Amino acid sequence: MSVVAETDPFLLAASGRPAPHTPVWFMRQAGRSLPEYRAIRGSGSILDAIKNPRLAADITIQPVTRYGVDAAVLYSDIVVPAHAIGFGIDVAPGTGPVAENPLRTRGDVARLRPYEPDLDAPYVGKTVDILARELTVPILAFAGAPFTVGSYLIEGRPSRTHEVTRSLMTQETTVWHEVMERLAGHAIESIASQVDHGAGAFQLFDSWAGSLSVQEYRSYVLPHTKRVFDELHDRFPHVAGIHFGVGCDHLLEAIHESGCDVVGLDWKSRISDARRRLGDDLVVQGNMDPAAVLGDIDTALAAADKVLEDNAGHLGHIFNLGHGVQPEANPDALAAVVKYVHDKTKRATP
């Protein structure tokens, strides 16, 4: 298990308690923009790299070493459970998750058998074991939310409109809820296994939830997302869970009802607005524009300053970008942001 103390800045902020400084980490920090990542990553699917525990651990550690971030997000992918049980999905370079035979009928639901992490994907647990021995910052487990993973399995590839997904959702509602139930189970078992092996917190990615209306989200998605947080909190009462989606400003109230401890905001939502709507005690993560770290350091620091001003010194803040680090990001700008946020928010603690 990890030796990270409960007084760690990330864990303190995730529960809204005073921390020595505002903690920082970046979504997709483990790879892509780092030259040291490209030097060891190798070719082929990301799923092949994930199956090598030592390689996956080294990639996870790289941004902690380079940037000095306060959490290490596991180098993995949201389709690992579906891939590991043999559904037939891979991650195509330059495209994303691709399923040759998408889930389209009731008969396809049987392909989503229960996920048993230590049997189906033992390499994930072995990677977390290595990290728990070698890191002194929290390991952040993650999984894909049922809707987002389901959309990849149903569409067969990334989609901006999710037409096939939404058709199944509204026209074959019984099938839809069975798919969501099975994928919720995958997320629960995936995160639980990562925590059992040493992760100290987790994030549920619902990247495509913003494509839904409030009513669609409440009817077809929220019950299953809530089940993920409820069951994980029952099993791990003191492990904080973050919920993140893109373009979800209209869904913030519903997302808050999922039972997450931390609401992740993209760069289009204001922290102050979220607290006005959801309560001043809201713990948030985010939400600097990812485009601000594509260029020079001064631009990045100005953008970071705006986020800190919007947060107004609130203790419940984990600094992050409002989406993942892009491959073209400037590593020096990211490192400068971490140092700037740490220095500007340094505070005395009891």
C-alpha positions in Angstrom: 0.0 0.0 0.0 1.0 3.6 -0.5 2.9 5.4 2.3 1.2 8.8 1.5 0.1 10.5 4.6 -3.5 11.7 5.2 -1.9 15.2 5.6 -0.9 15.2 1.9 -1.9 18.4 0.2 -4.0 16.7 -2.5 -5.9 14.6 0.0 -6.5 17.5 2.3 -7.8 19.7 -0.6 -10.0 16.9 -1.9 -11.9 17.0 1.4 -11.9 20.8 1.7 -9.4 20.9 4.5 -6.5 23.4 4.8 -3.4 22.3 2.9 0.1 23.8 2.7 -0.7 24.9 -0.8 -3.2 24.3 -3.6 -2.3 20.9 -5.1 -1.8 20.6 -8.8 -2.0 17.8 -11.3 -2.9 17.7 -15.0 -5.2 15.3 -16.8 -3.2 13.4 -19.4 0.0 14.5 -17.7 1.4 11.0 -18.1 2.7 11.2 -21.6 2.1 12.7 -25.1 3.7 16.1 -24.5 6.8 14.9 -22.8 9.9 14.0 -24.8 10.9 11.4 -22.2 7.5 9.7 -22.7 8.1 9.5 -26.5 11.6 8.1 -25.9 10.3 5.0 -24.0 6.7 4.6 -25.2 7.4 2.5 -28.2 5.0 1.9 -31.1 1.6 0.2 -31.2 -1.6 0.6 -29.2 -1.5 2.3 -25.8 -3.1 -0.9 -24.5 0.1 -2.8 -25.3 2.1 -0.3 -23.3 -0.3 -0.5 -20.4 0.2 -4.3 -20.2 3.9 -3.7 -19.3 3.8 -2.7 -15.6 7.3 -1.4 -15.4 6.8 0.8 -18.5 3.4 2.0 -17.4 4.8 2.8 -13.9 7.7 4.8 -15.4 5.4 6.8 -17.6 3.2 7.5 -14.6 6.2 8.8 -12.7 7.6 11.0 -15.4 5.4 14.0 -14.9 5.8 13.8 -11.1 9.5 14.1 -11.7 9.3 16.7 -14.4 6.6 19.0 -13.1 6.5 18.4 -9.3 2.7 17.7 -9.4 0.9 16.6 -6.3 -0.7 13.4 -7.7 0.2 10.7 -10.1 -2.6 9.7 -12.4 -2.2 6.1 -13.5 -1.1 5.6 -17.0 -4.0 3.5 -18.4 -7.1 4.0 -20.5 -10.9 4.0 -19.9 -11.4 1.0 -22.3 -9.1 -1.3 -20.4 -11.9 -3.3 -18.7 -13.9 -3.8 -22.0 -10.7 -4.7 -23.8 -9.6 -7.1 -21.1 -12.9 -9.1 -21.1 -12.6 -9.6 -24.8 -15.3 -7.2 -26.1 -13.2 -6.3 -29.0 -12.1 -2.7 -28.7 -8.7 -1.2 -29.2 -7.2 2.3 -29.2 -6.2 3.3 -32.7 -3.4 5.9 -32.9 -4.7 9.2 -34.0 -8.3 8.0 -33.8 -9.1 6.7 -30.3 -11.2 3.7 -29.2 -12.4 1.6 -32.1 -14.7 -1.5 -31.9 -14.9 -3.5 -35.0 -18.2 -5.1 -33.9 -20.1 -2.4 -32.0 -22.7 -3.1 -29.4 -26.0 -2.6 -31.3 -28.5 -5.3 -30.1 -29.7 -7.1 -27.0 -27.6 -10.1 -28.0 -24.4 -7.9 -27.9 -25.0 -7.2 -24.2 -23.8 -10.7 -23.3 -20.3 -9.7 -24.5 -20.1 -7.4 -21.5 -19.4 -10.1 -18.9 -18.3 -9.0 -15.4 -14.8 -7.5 -15.1 -12.4 -9.3 -12.7 -9.4 -7.0 -12.5 -6.8 -9.3 -11.0 -7.7 -12.0 -13.4 -8.5 -10.1 -16.6 -6.0 -7.3 -16.3 -3.5 -8.2 -13.5 -0.9 -5.8 -15.1 -2.9 -2.8 -13.8 -2.6 -3.9 -10.2 1.1 -4.7 -10.7 1.6 -1.2 -12.0 -0.1 0.3 -9.0 1.9 -1.9 -6.7 5.2 -0.5 -8.2 3.9 3.1 -7.9 2.8 2.6 -4.3 6.4 1.5 -3.5 8.1 4.3 -5.4 6.0 7.4 -5.1 5.4 9.8 -2.2 2.4 11.5 -3.8 -1.1 10.0 -4.0 -1.8 7.7 -6.9 -5.0 8.7 -8.7 -7.0 5.7 -9.9 -9.5 6.3 -12.7 -12.2 4.7 -14.9 -14.5 5.7 -17.6 -18.1 6.5 -16.6 -20.8 4.1 -18.0 -22.1 6.6 -20.6 -18.7 7.5 -22.1 -17.4 4.0 -22.3 -20.8 2.9 -23.6 -20.7 5.5 -26.3 -17.4 4.1 -27.6 -18.8 0.5 -27.6 -22.0 1.5 -29.3 -20.7 4.0 -31.9 -17.7 1.8 -32.6 -15.4 4.9 -32.7 -15.3 8.5 -31.3 -18.4 10.5 -32.3 -19.3 14.2 -31.9 -23.1 13.5 -32.3 -23.5 10.2 -30.5 -26.6 9.5 -32.7 -26.4 5.7 -32.5 -25.9 5.9 -28.7 -28.8 8.2 -28.1 -31.0 6.1 -30.4 -30.3 3.0 -28.4 -30.8 5.0 -25.2 -34.3 6.3 -26.1 -35.5 3.5 -28.4 -34.2 0.4 -26.6 -34.3 1.7 -23.0 -34.3 -1.7 -21.3 -31.2 -2.7 -23.3 -29.6 0.6 -22.5 -30.0 0.3 -18.8 -28.6 -3.2 -18.8 -25.5 -2.0 -20.7 -25.1 0.9 -18.2 -25.5 -1.5 -15.2 -22.7 -3.7 -16.6 -20.4 -0.9 -17.4 -21.0 0.7 -13.9 -19.9 -2.7 -12.5 -16.7 -2.5 -14.6 -16.0 1.0 -13.3 -16.6 0.0 -9.7 -14.4 -3.1 -9.8 -11.6 -1.3 -11.8 -11.3 1.6 -9.3 -11.7 -0.7 -6.3 -8.9 -2.9 -7.5 -6.6 0.2 -8.0 -7.4 1.4 -4.5 -6.8 -2.0 -3.1 -3.4 -1.9 -4.7 -2.5 1.5 -3.3 -4.3 4.3 -5.1 -5.4 7.1 -2.7 -8.2 8.8 -4.7 -10.0 8.3 -8.0 -11.5 10.1 -10.9 -14.5 9.0 -13.0 -14.2 10.4 -16.5 -17.5 11.1 -18.3 -16.0 12.9 -21.2 -19.0 12.9 -23.4 -21.8 13.5 -20.9 -22.0 17.1 -22.0 -23.7 16.0 -25.3 -26.8 15.1 -23.3 -29.7 17.3 -22.1 -30.4 17.6 -18.4 -33.4 15.4 -18.7 -31.5 12.7 -20.7 -28.7 12.7 -18.2 -31.0 12.4 -15.2 -33.1 9.7 -16.8 -30.5 7.5 -18.5 -27.1 8.2 -16.9 -27.2 9.7 -13.4 -28.6 6.5 -11.7 -25.7 4.5 -13.0 -23.0 7.1 -12.2 -24.5 7.5 -8.7 -24.2 3.8 -8.2 -20.5 4.0 -9.0 -19.8 6.6 -6.4 -22.2 5.1 -3.8 -20.7 1.6 -3.9 -17.1 2.9 -3.9 -17.8 5.2 -0.9 -19.4 2.2 0.9 -16.2 0.2 0.3 -13.7 3.0 0.8 -15.4 5.7 3.0 -12.2 7.9 3.2 -11.2 7.8 -0.5 -12.2 10.9 -2.4 -13.9 10.6 -5.8 -13.7 13.2 -8.6 -16.3 13.5 -11.4 -15.2 15.1 -14.6 -16.9 15.8 -17.9 -16.5 18.2 -20.8 -19.2 20.7 -21.7 -21.2 19.8 -18.6 -22.0 23.3 -17.2 -25.7 22.7 -17.8 -25.4 19.4 -15.9 -23.6 20.6 -12.8 -26.5 20.2 -10.4 -27.1 16.6 -11.6 -23.4 15.8 -11.5 -23.2 17.0 -7.9 -26.1 14.7 -7.1 -23.9 11.7 -8.2 -22.3 11.7 -4.8 -18.8 12.7 -6.0 -16.6 14.5 -3.5 -15.0 16.8 -6.1 -16.6 18.3 -9.2 -14.2 18.7 -12.1 -14.9 21.8 -14.2 -13.8 22.3 -17.8 -12.4 25.7 -18.8 -15.8 27.0 -19.9 -17.3 26.9 -16.4 -16.4 29.4 -13.7 -15.5 28.2 -10.3 -17.3 31.0 -8.6 -20.5 30.3 -10.6 -20.3 26.6 -9.7 -20.1 27.4 -6.0 -23.0 29.9 -6.3 -25.1 27.2 -7.8 -24.0 24.2 -5.7 -22.9 25.7 -2.4 -19.9 27.5 -1.0 -18.5 24.3 0.5 -18.2 22.8 -3.0 -14.7 21.2 -3.7 -13.8 21.8 -7.3 -11.0 20.7 -9.6 -9.8 22.8 -12.6 -10.1 24.6 -14.7 -7.4 26.4 -16.7 -7.8 26.5 -20.5 -5.5 23.8 -22.0 -4.7 26.1 -24.9 -2.9 28.4 -22.4 0.0 26.0 -22.0 0.6 25.6 -25.8 2.9 28.6 -25.9 5.0 30.8 -23.7 5.3 30.7 -20.0 3.9 34.2 -19.4 0.7 33.3 -21.1 0.4 30.2 -19.0 1.0 32.0 -15.7 -1.6 34.7 -16.6 -4.2 32.0 -17.2 -3.3 30.3 -14.0 -3.7 33.6 -12.1 -7.2 34.0 -13.4 -8.2 30.5 -12.1 -6.7 31.3 -8.7 -8.6 34.6 -8.6 -11.8 32.9 -9.5 -11.3 30.4 -6.7 -10.7 33.3 -4.3 -8.6 31.4 -1.8 -11.1 28.6 -1.2 -9.5 25.6 0.5 -11.5 23.1 -1.6 -9.6 23.5 -4.8 -7.4 21.1 -6.8 -5.7 23.0 -9.6 -5.9 21.3 -13.0 -6.5 22.1 -16.7 -10.1 22.1 -17.8 -9.3 19.2 -20.1 -6.3 16.9 -20.8 -2.8 18.0 -21.7 -2.6 18.3 -25.5 0.4 16.7 -27.3 1.6 20.1 -28.4 1.7 21.5 -24.8 4.9 23.2 -23.7 6.4 21.1 -20.8 8.2 24.2 -19.5 4.9 26.1 -19.2 3.3 23.3 -17.3 6.2 23.1 -14.9 6.1 26.9 -14.4 2.4 26.7 -13.6 2.9 24.1 -10.9 5.6 26.2 -9.2 3.5 29.4 -9.6 0.4 27.8 -8.0 2.4 26.3 -5.2 4.2 29.6 -4.4 1.2 31.8 -4.7 -1.1 29.6 -2.5 1.5 28.7 0.1 -0.2 29.0 3.5 0.5 28.2 7.1 -1.3 25.1 8.4 -1.9 23.9 11.9 
